[in-house]
């Protein structure tokens, strides 16, 4: 097995399973380590078979949630494709000192992270390449322009446009002042 951090093509599911490691098993002083640490960079191999891992590319960055709950940025430096999964090798530079003691850990890969309001896709209305929702406020319904940050088959994460973004979309300053904005606890109408 190579002992450098330039080529991880030898990593595959069978090789990782043959290490026969339990999560959080410590590295014995006299045995071969399961990861290479170079100048406080750590390389973590993750066997995965998700939709996100299938479309991941070398150079992509993701957040990794470590066992202590902290999140660190990880860059994909290599992807070894197998018939039913990918072995994705992440390089991290933060909190490495917390990981050097272990050969195997449990972690979560956070492919995307957005902050906004979660609304049902059935509440979204498309007009002139813009997305609106209908808010019911004391029986009065009004359309609110929203920016869709992320969307899956069921829900979308949306937020209000900033004033500069609205100006870039061609709205006048007078129109922007009158624009209603989505707020916490608003009642959103499902239209579809």
LUMVO-396563 format. One record per atom (N, C-alpha, C): residue in one letter; atom name; z, y, x. Coordinates in steps of 0.1 Angstrom, whole numbers, plus 5000, padded with zeros to 4 digits. Layout:
> A CA Z Y X
...
***
This chain:
> X N 5000 4988 5009
> X CA 5000 5000 5000
> X C 5000 5012 5009
> X N 4991 5022 5007
> X CA 4990 5034 5015
> X C 5004 5042 5014
> X N 5006 5049 5024
> X CA 5019 5057 5025
> X C 5016 5072 5026
> X N 5005 5076 5020
> X CA 5002 5091 5021
> X C 5000 5096 5007
> X N 4998 5109 5005
> X CA 4997 5114 4992
> X C 4983 5120 4989
> X N 4973 5114 4996
> X CA 4959 5118 4994
> X C 4951 5109 4985
> X N 4955 5096 4984
> X CA 4947 5087 4977
> X C 4957 5078 4969
> X N 4956 5079 4956
> X CA 4964 5070 4947
> X C 4955 5061 4939
> X N 4943 5058 4944
> X CA 4934 5049 4936
> X C 4939 5035 4936
> X N 4948 5031 4945
> X CA 4954 5018 4945
> X C 4963 5015 4933
> X N 4968 5026 4927
> X CA 4978 5024 4916
> X C 4971 5019 4903
> X N 4976 5008 4898
> X CA 4972 5003 4885
> X C 4984 4997 4878
> X N 4982 4993 4865
> X CA 4993 4988 4857
> X C 4999 4976 4863
> X N 4991 4967 4868
> X CA 4996 4954 4873
> X C 5005 4957 4885
> X N 5001 4966 4894
> X CA 5008 4969 4906
> X C 5022 4975 4902
> X N 5021 4985 4893
> X CA 5034 4991 4888
> X C 5043 4981 4882
> X N 5038 4972 4874
> X CA 5047 4962 4867
> X C 5053 4952 4877
> X N 5045 4949 4888
> X CA 5050 4940 4898
> X C 5062 4946 4906
> X N 5063 4959 4906
> X CA 5075 4965 4912
> X C 5088 4961 4906
> X N 5086 4956 4893
> X CA 5098 4951 4885
> X C 5110 4961 4886
> X N 5108 4973 4882
> X CA 5118 4983 4883
> X C 5124 4986 4869
> X N 5137 4989 4869
> X CA 5143 4993 4857
> X C 5144 5008 4857
> X N 5144 5015 4846
> X CA 5146 5029 4846
> X C 5158 5034 4852
> X N 5157 5044 4860
> X CA 5169 5050 4868
> X C 5174 5040 4878
> X N 5167 5031 4883
> X CA 5171 5022 4894
> X C 5170 5031 4907
> X N 5181 5030 4915
> X CA 5181 5038 4927
> X C 5172 5032 4938
> X N 5168 5040 4947
> X CA 5160 5035 4958
> X C 5169 5029 4969
> X N 5168 5016 4972
> X CA 5176 5011 4983
> X C 5172 5017 4996
> X N 5181 5018 5005
> X CA 5178 5025 5018
> X C 5168 5018 5026
> X N 5167 5005 5025
> X CA 5159 4997 5034
> X C 5146 4992 5028
> X N 5144 4995 5015
> X CA 5132 4990 5008
> X C 5121 5001 5006
> X N 5109 4997 5003
> X CA 5098 5005 5001
> X C 5100 5014 4988
> X N 5097 5026 4989
> X CA 5100 5035 4978
> X C 5088 5035 4968
> X N 5091 5038 4955
> X CA 5081 5038 4945
> X C 5073 5051 4944
> X N 5077 5062 4951
> X CA 5070 5074 4950
> X C 5070 5081 4964
> X N 5061 5089 4966
> X CA 5060 5096 4979
> X C 5065 5110 4978
> X N 5074 5115 4986
> X CA 5079 5128 4985
> X C 5075 5135 4998
> X N 5067 5146 4996
> X CA 5062 5153 5008
> X C 5066 5168 5006
> X N 5075 5173 5015
> X CA 5078 5187 5015
> X C 5082 5192 5001
> X N 5090 5184 4994
> X CA 5095 5187 4981
> X C 5084 5188 4970
> X N 5074 5180 4972
> X CA 5064 5177 4962
> X C 5067 5162 4958
> X N 5066 5160 4945
> X CA 5068 5146 4940
> X C 5056 5142 4932
> X N 5052 5129 4934
> X CA 5041 5124 4927
> X C 5046 5113 4917
> X N 5043 5114 4905
> X CA 5048 5105 4894
> X C 5036 5099 4888
> X N 5035 5086 4888
> X CA 5025 5078 4881
> X C 5029 5074 4867
> X N 5021 5077 4857
> X CA 5025 5075 4843
> X C 5014 5066 4837
> X N 5016 5054 4833
> X CA 5006 5046 4825
> X C 5007 5052 4811
> X N 4995 5055 4806
> X CA 4994 5061 4792
> X C 4982 5056 4785
> X N 4983 5056 4771
> X CA 4972 5053 4763
> X C 4972 5061 4750
> X N 4972 5074 4752
> X CA 4972 5083 4740
> X C 4958 5091 4740
> X N 4956 5097 4729
> X CA 4944 5105 4727
> X C 4943 5116 4738
> X N 4955 5122 4740
> X CA 4955 5133 4750
> X C 4953 5128 4764
> X N 4958 5116 4768
> X CA 4955 5111 4781
> X C 4941 5107 4783
> X N 4934 5103 4772
> X CA 4920 5099 4773
> X C 4911 5111 4776
> X N 4915 5123 4772
> X CA 4906 5134 4775
> X C 4912 5143 4786
> X N 4923 5139 4793
> X CA 4929 5146 4804
> X C 4919 5146 4816
> X N 4920 5156 4824
> X CA 4911 5157 4835
> X C 4920 5162 4847
> X N 4915 5158 4859
> X CA 4921 5162 4872
> X C 4922 5177 4872
> X N 4933 5183 4875
> X CA 4935 5197 4876
> X C 4942 5203 4864
> X N 4942 5195 4853
> X CA 4950 5199 4841
> X C 4964 5200 4844
> X N 4971 5209 4837
> X CA 4986 5210 4839
> X C 4992 5207 4825
> X N 5004 5201 4826
> X CA 5012 5197 4815
> X C 5027 5199 4818
> X N 5035 5200 4808
> X CA 5049 5201 4810
> X C 5054 5187 4810
> X N 5064 5184 4819
> X CA 5071 5171 4819
> X C 5085 5173 4816
> X N 5090 5166 4806
> X CA 5104 5168 4802
> X C 5112 5157 4809
> X N 5121 5161 4818
> X CA 5128 5151 4827
> X C 5140 5146 4819
> X N 5146 5135 4824
> X CA 5157 5129 4817
> X C 5169 5138 4815
> X N 5171 5149 4823
> X CA 5182 5158 4821
> X C 5178 5169 4810
> X N 5166 5168 4804
> X CA 5162 5177 4794
> X C 5154 5189 4799
> X N 5154 5191 4812
> X CA 5147 5202 4817
> X C 5132 5199 4817
> X N 5124 5210 4817
> X CA 5109 5209 4817
> X C 5104 5214 4830
> X N 5094 5207 4836
> X CA 5088 5212 4848
> X C 5073 5211 4846
> X N 5066 5219 4854
> X CA 5051 5219 4853
> X C 5046 5208 4862
> X N 5036 5200 4857
> X CA 5030 5190 4865
> X C 5015 5191 4864
> X N 5009 5189 4876
> X CA 4994 5190 4877
> X C 4989 5176 4879
> X N 4978 5173 4871
> X CA 4972 5160 4872
> X C 4963 5160 4885
> X N 4967 5151 4894
> X CA 4959 5151 4907
> X C 4950 5139 4908
> X N 4952 5129 4899
> X CA 4943 5117 4899
> X C 4945 5110 4886
> X N 4934 5104 4881
> X CA 4934 5095 4869
> X C 4927 5082 4872
> X N 4934 5071 4871
> X CA 4929 5058 4873
> X C 4927 5052 4859
> X N 4914 5050 4855
> X CA 4911 5045 4842
> X C 4911 5029 4843
> X N 4918 5024 4832
> X CA 4917 5009 4830
> X C 4911 5007 4817
> X N 4910 4994 4813
> X CA 4903 4991 4800
> X C 4911 4997 4788
> X N 4924 4996 4788
> X CA 4931 5000 4777
> X C 4941 5012 4779
> X N 4941 5018 4791
> X CA 4950 5029 4794
> X C 4945 5036 4806
> X N 4952 5047 4809
> X CA 4950 5055 4821
> X C 4963 5056 4829
> X N 4962 5055 4842
> X CA 4973 5058 4851
> X C 4971 5072 4856
> X N 4980 5081 4851
> X CA 4978 5095 4854
> X C 4989 5099 4864
> X N 4985 5105 4875
> X CA 4994 5108 4886
> X C 4996 5123 4886
> X N 5008 5127 4883
> X CA 5012 5141 4883
> X C 5019 5146 4896
> X N 5016 5158 4900
> X CA 5023 5164 4912
> X C 5032 5174 4906
> X N 5045 5173 4910
> X CA 5055 5184 4906
> X C 5061 5190 4918
> X N 5065 5202 4917
> X CA 5072 5209 4928
> X C 5085 5214 4925
> X N 5090 5213 4912
> X CA 5103 5218 4908
> X C 5112 5206 4905
> X N 5125 5208 4908
> X CA 5135 5198 4905
> X C 5133 5185 4911
> X N 5126 5185 4922
> X CA 5123 5172 4930
> X C 5135 5166 4935
> X N 5145 5174 4939
> X CA 5157 5169 4945
> X C 5165 5160 4935
> X N 5163 5163 4922
> X CA 5169 5155 4911
> X C 5163 5141 4909
> X N 5150 5140 4914
> X CA 5143 5127 4912
> X C 5142 5118 4924
> X N 5144 5123 4936
> X CA 5143 5116 4948
> X C 5151 5103 4949
> X N 5162 5103 4942
> X CA 5171 5091 4942
> X C 5165 5079 4935
> X N 5156 5082 4925
> X CA 5152 5071 4916
> X C 5137 5066 4919
> X N 5135 5054 4916
> X CA 5121 5048 4917
> X C 5114 5049 4904
> X N 5121 5048 4893
> X CA 5115 5048 4880
> X C 5124 5057 4870
> X N 5117 5066 4863
> X CA 5125 5074 4853
> X C 5117 5073 4840
> X N 5124 5078 4829
> X CA 5118 5080 4817
> X C 5115 5095 4815
> X N 5103 5099 4811
> X CA 5100 5113 4809
> X C 5090 5114 4797
> X N 5089 5126 4792
> X CA 5080 5130 4782
> X C 5069 5139 4787
> X N 5057 5136 4784
> X CA 5046 5145 4788
> X C 5043 5154 4776
> X N 5044 5167 4778
> X CA 5041 5177 4768
> X C 5027 5182 4770
> X N 5018 5178 4763
> X CA 5004 5182 4766
> X C 5001 5196 4761
> X N 5008 5201 4751
> X CA 5006 5215 4747
> X C 5019 5220 4741
> X N 5021 5232 4742
> X CA 5033 5238 4736
> X C 5030 5252 4731
> X N 5032 5255 4719
> X CA 5029 5268 4713
> X C 5041 5271 4704
> X N 5043 5284 4703
> X CA 5054 5289 4694
> X C 5047 5298 4683
> X N 5051 5294 4671
> X CA 5045 5302 4659
> X C 5051 5295 4646
> X N 5043 5298 4636
> X CA 5047 5292 4623
> X C 5039 5280 4620
> X N 5045 5269 4616
> X CA 5038 5257 4612
> X C 5035 5257 4597
> X N 5022 5257 4594
> X CA 5017 5257 4580
> X C 5007 5246 4578
> X N 5007 5241 4566
> X CA 4998 5231 4562
> X C 4983 5236 4563
> X N 4974 5228 4568
> X CA 4960 5232 4568
> X C 4955 5235 4555
> X N 4961 5229 4544
> X CA 4956 5232 4531
> X C 4960 5246 4526
> X N 4967 5253 4534
> X CA 4971 5267 4530
> X C 4962 5277 4537
> X N 4953 5272 4546
> X CA 4944 5281 4553
> X C 4931 5284 4546
> X N 4927 5296 4546
> X CA 4914 5301 4540
> X C 4906 5307 4551
> X N 4893 5302 4552
> X CA 4884 5308 4561
> X C 4875 5318 4554
> X N 4874 5330 4560
> X CA 4865 5341 4555
> X C 4859 5348 4566
> X N 4846 5349 4567
> X CA 4839 5356 4578
> X C 4845 5353 4592
> X N 4846 5340 4595
> X CA 4851 5335 4608
> X C 4865 5339 4611
> X N 4873 5343 4601
> X CA 4887 5347 4602
> X C 4895 5337 4593
> X N 4908 5335 4597
> X CA 4916 5326 4590
> X C 4927 5334 4583
> X N 4929 5331 4570
> X CA 4939 5338 4562
> X C 4949 5328 4555
> X N 4960 5332 4552
> X CA 4969 5324 4543
> X C 4973 5333 4531
> X N 4977 5327 4520
> X CA 4981 5335 4509
> X C 4997 5334 4508
> X N 5003 5346 4508
> X CA 5017 5347 4507
> X C 5021 5351 4492
> X N 5031 5344 4487
> X CA 5036 5347 4474
> X C 5049 5354 4476
> X N 5049 5367 4473
> X CA 5061 5375 4475
> X C 5065 5382 4462
> X N 5076 5376 4456
> X CA 5080 5381 4443
> X C 5069 5381 4432
> X N 5062 5370 4433
> X CA 5051 5368 4423
> X C 5038 5375 4426
> X N 5038 5383 4436
> X CA 5026 5390 4441
> X C 5020 5383 4452
> X N 5007 5379 4450
> X CA 5000 5371 4461
> X C 4991 5381 4469
> X N 4992 5379 4482
> X CA 4984 5387 4491
> X C 4979 5379 4503
> X N 4967 5382 4507
> X CA 4961 5375 4519
> X C 4967 5381 4532
> X N 4970 5372 4541
> X CA 4975 5376 4554
> X C 4966 5370 4565
> X N 4961 5378 4573
> X CA 4952 5374 4584
> X C 4962 5368 4595
> X N 4958 5355 4599
> X CA 4966 5348 4610
> X C 4957 5343 4620
> X N 4963 5342 4632
> X CA 4956 5336 4644
> X C 4961 5321 4645
> X N 4951 5312 4645
> X CA 4955 5298 4647
> X C 4956 5294 4661
> X N 4968 5290 4666
> X CA 4970 5287 4680
> X C 4966 5273 4683
> X N 4970 5264 4674
> X CA 4968 5249 4676
> X C 4967 5243 4663
> X N 4959 5232 4661
> X CA 4957 5226 4649
> X C 4955 5211 4651
> X N 4961 5203 4642
> X CA 4958 5189 4641
> X C 4952 5186 4628
> X N 4952 5173 4624
> X CA 4946 5169 4611
> X C 4954 5174 4599
> X N 4967 5177 4600
> X CA 4976 5181 4589
> X C 4981 5195 4590
> X N 4985 5199 4601
> X CA 4992 5212 4603
> X C 4985 5221 4613
> X N 4988 5234 4612
> X CA 4984 5244 4622
> X C 4996 5252 4626
> X N 4996 5257 4639
> X CA 5005 5266 4644
> X C 4998 5280 4644
> X N 5004 5289 4636
> X CA 4998 5302 4635
> X C 5007 5313 4639
> X N 5002 5325 4642
> X CA 5010 5337 4644
> X C 5002 5349 4640
> X N 5008 5360 4639
> X CA 5002 5373 4635
> X C 4994 5378 4647
> X N 4983 5385 4644
> X CA 4975 5391 4655
> X C 4983 5403 4660
> X N 4981 5406 4673
> X CA 4987 5419 4678
> X C 4978 5430 4674
> X N 4982 5442 4676
> X CA 4974 5454 4672
> X C 4962 5455 4681
> X N 4963 5452 4693
> X CA 4951 5452 4702
> X C 4941 5442 4698
> X N 4946 5430 4694
> X CA 4936 5420 4690
> X C 4929 5424 4677
> X N 4936 5430 4668
> X CA 4930 5435 4656
> X C 4919 5445 4658
> X N 4922 5454 4668
> X CA 4913 5465 4672
> X C 4900 5458 4678
> X N 4902 5448 4686
> X CA 4891 5440 4692
> X C 4883 5433 4681
> X N 4889 5429 4670
> X CA 4882 5423 4659
> X C 4874 5433 4651
> X N 4876 5446 4653
> X CA 4868 5456 4646
> X C 4875 5463 4635
> X N 4888 5461 4634
> X CA 4896 5468 4623
> X C 4900 5481 4628
> X N 4900 5491 4619
> X CA 4904 5505 4623
> X C 4920 5506 4623
> X N 4924 5516 4630
> X CA 4939 5518 4631
> X C 4945 5520 4617
> X N 4938 5526 4607
> X CA 4943 5528 4594
> X C 4945 5514 4587
> X N 4935 5506 4589
> X CA 4935 5492 4583
> X C 4947 5484 4589
> X N 4949 5485 4601
> X CA 4959 5477 4608
> X C 4973 5481 4603
> X N 4975 5494 4601
> X CA 4988 5498 4596
> X C 4992 5492 4583
> X N 4981 5490 4574
> X CA 4983 5484 4561
> X C 4984 5469 4561
> X N 4980 5462 4572
> X CA 4980 5448 4572
> X C 4993 5442 4570
> X N 4994 5432 4560
> X CA 5007 5425 4559
> X C 5008 5414 4570
> X N 5020 5411 4574
> X CA 5022 5401 4584
> X C 5031 5390 4579
> X N 5028 5378 4584
> X CA 5036 5366 4580
> X C 5050 5368 4587
> X N 5060 5364 4579
> X CA 5074 5365 4584
> X C 5081 5352 4581
> X N 5092 5350 4587
> X CA 5101 5338 4585
> X C 5105 5338 4570
> X N 5105 5327 4564
> X CA 5109 5324 4550
> X C 5099 5329 4540
> X N 5087 5333 4545
> X CA 5076 5336 4535
> X C 5072 5324 4527
> X N 5069 5326 4515
> X CA 5064 5314 4506
> X C 5049 5315 4507
> X N 5044 5304 4513
> X CA 5029 5303 4515
> X C 5023 5294 4504
> X N 5012 5298 4498
> X CA 5005 5291 4487
> X C 4995 5281 4493
> X N 4996 5269 4488
> X CA 4986 5259 4492
> X C 4974 5261 4483
> X N 4962 5262 4488
> X CA 4951 5266 4480
> X C 4941 5254 4478
> X N 4942 5244 4486
> X CA 4931 5233 4485
> X C 4937 5221 4478
***
